C-alpha cells in the first residue's frame, strides 16, 4: 500500500533520514556508523566534511573525527559524478566500479581538450602505485612532482585529472590532510579486505543506503545522486525489495526506508547550523522541501556549485553563516533569510557554540 504524505510530513521524515532528528532504528556512535548509514557523503571540502560528521555525533570533537578517519573508518575518493565523497572503506572498490563506469566513459571530450590520453591516465596510475607501495603517503604536491618526474604534463587541469583518474580506477584514495595538504595512499593498503558483491546486490545495497539516508526520494533523485541511469535506479529500488516502501508526496511517487515509516511525522522546531557541503542539500536536485526557491541564490551564489553554510530551523533554511578560524577562536557571522526573533537568535547561538566546541575554540559571533 502506498502511503500518502503531506509536504510537512515528508520533510519531517527526510530530516529523520538525514540523522538530524532522532531515528527509530539508527543510533550512530562513530564515524563508520554515519558514513555507512548514508552509503556516501559528499566532502569535496574537507572542513565541511568533518562538521557534517560532527553534527551527527553530538559531543564528538574535530580531533575525534579526524582520528577516526586516520583509523580508516571511512575513505575519501571519487565514486560518483566526479565528486569527492566519504565512503565505507570496505565498500570503496565496488562503489567505484558500479558508479564510476559512466563517469569514465564520459571523459573523452574533456581529456582531448586537455591533451590527455587514456595511456597517460594508466601511466599516472602506475607511477603513483609504485611511489605509494609499502605504506607510502604523499601530499598532492608530491604526487604531482612524481608524475612530472615520469614525464607527464601536470600543468593546468591535467594534474587534477590524472590524480582523479588514479583514484577512479581504484589505484589510490584520498587520505586525511597532513596540516592543510591533501594526501594520497594506495586503496589496496587502506582497504585490504574489500566487500565484493555481485552487481544486483550492489545496486540493491546502494539504493537502500541512499533512500534510508535521504528519503522520501524519487528514482530520479537516486539516479542523479549515484550517476546511474534511471533504468538502473529503477531496478535498484526493485532489488531492494521490502527494505523500501512506496509513498506519495504531493501526488508524486517516491520511496522511503520501510523502518522510517515508524518515525514521528509531526513537524519539529529544531535548529541546526550545517556546513555548506552537506547531504542535507547536496543529496538532492529538488531542494524545495528544505529551501525556499527565493533563497536559492543566497545559498548558492551564482549557481556555481559553491554552497554556503546554512542555519536550519524545523528543516527549512532560515539563514546562512560564514566563519573565520583563528588560533584561539572561530568568528562567525550569520545572515538572516527570514526574520530572527530573540528566541531564535538564542537557539542559533547555542548551535554555533556546539560548533565552536567541536573545533575546540572560543566563539566570536556577530549578526
Wavefront OBJ file of the C-alpha trace (Angstrom):
o trace
v 0.000 0.000 0.000
v 1.265 3.473 -0.898
v 1.361 5.934 1.990
v 0.377 9.496 1.118
v 2.471 12.171 2.802
v 1.967 15.887 3.061
v 4.985 18.077 2.358
v 5.334 18.745 6.091
v 5.296 15.016 6.850
v 7.783 14.336 4.058
v 10.129 17.000 5.437
v 9.905 15.576 8.957
v 10.779 12.103 7.655
v 13.592 13.433 5.481
v 15.248 15.231 8.380
v 15.000 11.994 10.356
v 16.563 10.068 7.477
v 19.381 12.636 7.357
v 20.103 11.884 11.050
v 19.249 15.435 12.014
v 16.393 14.180 14.207
v 16.173 11.053 16.371
v 15.692 7.951 14.234
v 13.723 4.878 15.353
v 16.498 2.451 14.375
v 19.736 4.375 13.766
v 21.953 5.120 16.765
v 25.307 6.083 15.253
v 28.150 6.084 17.742
v 31.050 6.823 15.426
v 32.222 7.947 12.002
v 31.933 4.480 10.473
v 28.271 4.257 11.518
v 27.342 7.608 9.996
v 29.134 7.047 6.693
v 27.727 3.532 6.283
v 24.247 4.872 7.050
v 24.419 7.240 4.092
v 26.491 4.978 1.855
v 28.445 8.050 0.777
v 28.713 11.646 1.992
v 29.824 14.442 -0.287
v 33.021 16.006 1.087
v 34.830 17.940 -1.608
v 35.552 20.444 1.180
v 37.400 18.603 3.968
v 36.440 21.009 6.772
v 32.764 20.831 5.845
v 33.014 17.054 5.840
v 34.339 16.993 9.387
v 31.430 19.085 10.676
v 28.912 17.037 8.647
v 30.055 14.099 10.746
v 30.304 16.098 13.961
v 26.776 17.475 13.797
v 25.505 13.882 13.653
v 27.738 12.761 16.517
v 26.846 15.113 19.394
v 29.722 15.546 21.806
v 32.381 14.446 19.311
v 35.228 16.838 18.576
v 37.054 17.562 15.360
v 40.027 15.699 16.816
v 37.791 12.660 17.428
v 36.503 12.672 13.854
v 39.970 13.193 12.382
v 41.329 10.311 14.462
v 38.544 8.040 13.197
v 39.451 8.884 9.607
v 43.100 8.140 10.362
v 41.878 4.744 11.629
v 40.336 4.288 8.184
v 36.757 4.123 9.397
v 35.911 5.779 6.079
v 37.829 6.840 2.979
v 37.622 9.794 0.593
v 37.553 9.155 -3.118
v 35.589 9.994 -6.290
v 32.898 7.277 -6.514
v 30.067 9.255 -8.118
v 29.639 12.162 -10.517
v 33.340 13.007 -10.370
v 32.830 14.405 -6.860
v 34.739 13.561 -3.676
v 32.742 11.543 -1.128
v 33.409 9.744 2.121
v 32.563 6.052 1.732
v 32.908 2.984 3.977
v 36.408 1.592 3.468
v 35.322 -1.961 2.601
v 32.745 -0.667 0.096
v 35.049 1.684 -1.784
v 36.037 -0.651 -4.596
v 32.581 -1.928 -5.568
v 31.167 1.588 -5.425
v 33.871 2.849 -7.763
v 33.167 0.006 -10.160
v 29.386 0.388 -10.045
v 29.046 4.164 -10.221
v 32.268 5.162 -11.959
v 31.790 3.379 -15.282
v 29.629 6.114 -16.825
v 31.923 8.830 -15.488
v 34.974 7.185 -17.033
v 33.125 6.670 -20.300
v 32.391 10.380 -20.496
v 35.877 11.811 -20.074
v 36.967 11.601 -23.717
v 35.942 15.072 -24.848
v 37.377 16.910 -21.867
v 40.610 14.913 -21.977
v 41.082 15.717 -25.664
v 40.770 19.405 -24.789
v 43.436 18.939 -22.103
v 45.717 16.931 -24.376
v 45.434 13.806 -22.206
v 45.065 10.196 -23.322
v 43.975 7.047 -21.501
v 47.577 5.911 -21.805
v 48.565 8.979 -19.789
v 45.986 8.044 -17.158
v 47.214 4.465 -16.948
v 50.812 5.662 -16.753
v 49.860 8.011 -13.886
v 48.289 5.085 -12.043
v 51.457 3.023 -12.474
v 53.675 5.865 -11.263
v 51.579 6.612 -8.195
v 51.144 2.930 -7.421
v 54.899 2.434 -7.383
v 55.536 5.596 -5.354
v 52.992 4.682 -2.662
v 53.604 0.938 -2.321
v 54.670 -0.167 1.132
v 52.675 2.268 3.236
v 53.611 5.389 1.348
v 51.662 8.593 1.775
v 52.270 11.594 -0.442
v 50.832 15.064 -0.461
v 49.106 16.326 -3.575
v 52.198 18.359 -4.459
v 54.445 15.317 -4.033
v 52.156 13.216 -6.243
v 52.258 15.838 -8.965
v 56.046 16.015 -8.669
v 56.247 12.226 -9.112
v 54.083 12.446 -12.225
v 56.214 15.214 -13.703
v 59.382 13.243 -12.962
v 57.883 10.405 -15.019
v 57.390 12.742 -17.969
v 53.690 13.502 -17.518
v 52.490 17.078 -18.011
v 50.519 18.248 -14.945
v 50.043 21.887 -15.911
v 46.588 23.449 -15.801
v 43.866 20.938 -15.001
v 45.879 17.959 -16.245
v 47.367 17.185 -12.843
v 43.954 17.151 -11.177
v 42.541 14.829 -13.833
v 45.446 12.395 -13.545
v 45.066 12.234 -9.759
v 41.314 11.761 -10.155
v 41.786 9.011 -12.728
v 44.149 7.035 -10.481
v 41.569 7.090 -7.688
v 38.665 6.412 -10.049
v 40.453 3.296 -11.267
v 40.953 2.126 -7.689
v 44.731 2.622 -7.503
v 44.741 5.404 -4.903
v 42.370 7.078 -2.471
v 42.490 10.329 -0.531
v 43.873 10.082 2.998
v 43.254 12.700 5.708
v 45.055 16.008 5.392
v 48.511 16.481 6.810
v 48.294 20.046 8.035
v 46.462 21.817 5.229
v 47.607 19.455 2.478
v 45.586 16.713 0.856
v 47.357 13.334 0.835
v 47.069 10.143 -1.204
v 47.621 6.472 -0.356
v 47.102 3.121 -2.045
v 43.495 1.920 -1.889
v 44.584 -1.710 -1.556
v 46.625 -0.835 1.528
v 43.934 1.296 3.191
v 41.068 -1.077 2.370
v 42.743 -4.506 2.221
v 39.555 -6.576 2.688
v 37.018 -5.168 0.215
v 33.428 -6.322 0.049
v 32.770 -7.667 -3.480
v 29.015 -8.012 -4.070
v 27.567 -9.065 -7.405
v 26.111 -6.208 -9.459
v 22.481 -6.779 -8.457
v 23.410 -6.967 -4.776
v 25.447 -3.797 -5.149
v 22.544 -1.988 -6.824
v 20.151 -3.007 -4.055
v 22.625 -2.002 -1.342
v 23.289 1.397 -2.865
v 19.572 2.105 -3.352
v 18.749 1.154 0.227
v 21.507 3.290 1.695
v 20.651 6.344 -0.359
v 16.939 6.096 0.339
v 17.297 5.405 4.060
v 19.637 8.389 4.418
v 17.635 10.847 2.285
v 14.073 9.614 1.805
v 11.433 10.181 0.766
v 13.045 10.431 -2.661
v 12.193 9.521 -6.234
v 14.011 7.119 -8.533
v 15.197 10.166 -10.473
v 16.896 11.527 -7.344
v 18.606 8.159 -6.857
v 19.821 8.253 -10.462
v 21.134 11.807 -10.075
v 22.945 11.076 -6.787
v 24.577 7.858 -7.984
v 25.205 8.831 -11.595
v 23.404 5.654 -12.683
v 20.803 5.606 -15.436
v 17.157 5.943 -14.446
v 16.724 2.369 -15.683
v 19.396 1.127 -13.274
v 17.982 3.269 -10.468
v 14.522 1.815 -11.011
v 15.949 -1.690 -10.991
v 17.965 -0.942 -7.855
v 14.827 0.110 -5.977
v 13.062 -3.055 -7.107
v 16.012 -5.186 -5.998
v 15.948 -3.587 -2.546
v 12.569 -5.239 -2.065
v 10.746 -4.842 1.246
v 13.520 -2.667 2.675
v 11.896 0.233 0.802
v 8.251 1.299 0.746
v 6.313 3.406 -1.782
v 4.926 6.786 -0.746
v 3.422 9.796 -2.467
v 4.437 13.384 -1.786
v 2.048 15.910 -3.331
v 0.858 13.138 -5.613
v 4.376 12.320 -6.860
v 5.709 8.761 -6.380
v 8.672 8.288 -4.052
v 10.170 5.679 -1.740
v 11.341 5.632 1.860
v 13.202 3.247 4.100
v 10.458 0.999 5.471
v 11.780 1.475 9.010
v 11.354 5.233 8.603
v 7.572 4.886 8.366
v 7.580 4.324 12.129
v 9.315 7.662 12.740
v 7.339 10.665 14.057
v 5.959 12.806 11.232
v 4.978 15.846 13.271
v 6.943 18.975 12.346
v 9.731 19.781 14.772
v 11.270 23.152 15.568
v 14.886 22.054 15.976
v 17.729 24.367 14.942
v 20.941 23.322 13.176
v 23.974 25.182 11.835
v 25.097 22.963 8.968
v 28.156 23.152 6.713
v 27.678 24.154 3.106
v 28.719 20.852 1.586
v 26.338 18.549 3.418
v 23.980 15.819 2.248
v 21.161 17.953 3.691
v 21.128 19.965 0.448
v 23.697 18.319 -1.809
v 21.939 14.951 -1.665
v 19.067 16.257 -3.797
v 18.368 18.017 -7.058
v 14.919 19.161 -5.907
v 15.587 21.021 -2.658
v 12.214 22.729 -2.396
v 11.210 20.835 0.759
v 14.126 22.396 2.628
v 14.903 25.590 0.715
v 12.587 28.348 -0.481
v 13.473 28.905 -4.174
v 13.574 32.627 -3.412
v 16.573 31.958 -1.141
v 18.479 29.665 -3.505
v 20.760 32.422 -4.795
v 21.756 33.324 -1.228
v 22.760 29.727 -0.500
v 24.450 29.042 -3.857
v 25.589 32.449 -5.152
v 25.900 32.420 -8.912
v 24.605 28.841 -9.006
v 28.238 27.754 -9.277
v 28.163 24.718 -7.007
v 29.656 26.518 -4.003
v 27.189 26.135 -1.129
v 27.189 28.425 1.882
v 26.742 27.029 5.365
v 23.108 27.136 6.438
v 21.025 27.907 9.511
v 18.167 25.412 9.502
v 15.025 25.695 11.597
v 12.484 22.881 11.534
v 14.062 21.514 8.376
v 13.861 24.780 6.411
v 16.783 27.068 5.575
v 16.386 30.246 7.603
v 19.805 31.820 7.057
v 23.442 31.332 6.107
v 26.646 31.724 8.089
v 30.290 32.309 7.386
v 33.242 31.609 9.628
v 36.870 32.584 10.024
v 39.010 30.251 12.100
v 41.830 31.729 14.148
v 44.356 30.264 16.543
v 42.127 30.629 19.609
v 38.650 31.464 18.332
v 36.246 30.984 15.441
v 34.497 34.152 14.283
v 31.014 33.570 12.846
v 28.675 35.942 11.034
v 25.026 34.985 10.490
v 22.986 36.289 7.552
v 19.225 36.069 8.070
v 16.987 34.996 5.194
v 13.874 35.203 7.367
v 13.391 37.377 10.457
v 15.010 36.005 13.620
v 13.352 36.887 16.900
v 15.304 36.940 20.162
v 14.405 33.328 20.987
v 15.642 32.052 17.621
v 18.848 34.077 17.917
v 19.491 32.439 21.262
v 18.999 28.979 19.782
v 21.275 29.768 16.835
v 23.892 30.983 19.329
v 23.634 27.620 21.111
v 24.037 25.701 17.851
v 27.089 27.757 16.906
v 28.538 27.235 20.377
v 28.328 23.481 19.726
v 30.294 24.033 16.511
v 32.944 26.015 18.394
v 33.227 23.229 20.986
v 33.657 20.767 18.114
v 36.624 22.823 16.927
v 37.948 23.302 20.450
v 37.870 27.077 20.030
v 36.136 30.041 21.600
v 33.193 31.522 19.675
v 33.190 35.101 18.450
v 29.803 35.840 16.934
v 28.283 38.783 15.110
v 24.888 39.231 13.472
l 1 2 3 4 5 6 7 8 9 10 11 12 13 14 15 16 17 18 19 20 21 22 23 24 25 26 27 28 29 30 31 32 33 34 35 36 37 38 39 40 41 42 43 44 45 46 47 48 49 50 51 52 53 54 55 56 57 58 59 60 61 62 63 64 65 66 67 68 69 70 71 72 73 74 75 76 77 78 79 80 81 82 83 84 85 86 87 88 89 90 91 92 93 94 95 96 97 98 99 100 101 102 103 104 105 106 107 108 109 110 111 112 113 114 115 116 117 118 119 120 121 122 123 124 125 126 127 128 129 130 131 132 133 134 135 136 137 138 139 140 141 142 143 144 145 146 147 148 149 150 151 152 153 154 155 156 157 158 159 160 161 162 163 164 165 166 167 168 169 170 171 172 173 174 175 176 177 178 179 180 181 182 183 184 185 186 187 188 189 190 191 192 193 194 195 196 197 198 199 200 201 202 203 204 205 206 207 208 209 210 211 212 213 214 215 216 217 218 219 220 221 222 223 224 225 226 227 228 229 230 231 232 233 234 235 236 237 238 239 240 241 242 243 244 245 246 247 248 249 250 251 252 253 254 255 256 257 258 259 260 261 262 263 264 265 266 267 268 269 270 271 272 273 274 275 276 277 278 279 280 281 282 283 284 285 286 287 288 289 290 291 292 293 294 295 296 297 298 299 300 301 302 303 304 305 306 307 308 309 310 311 312 313 314 315 316 317 318 319 320 321 322 323 324 325 326 327 328 329 330 331 332 333 334 335 336 337 338 339 340 341 342 343 344 345 346 347 348 349 350 351 352 353 354 355 356 357 358 359 360 361 362 363 364 365 366 367
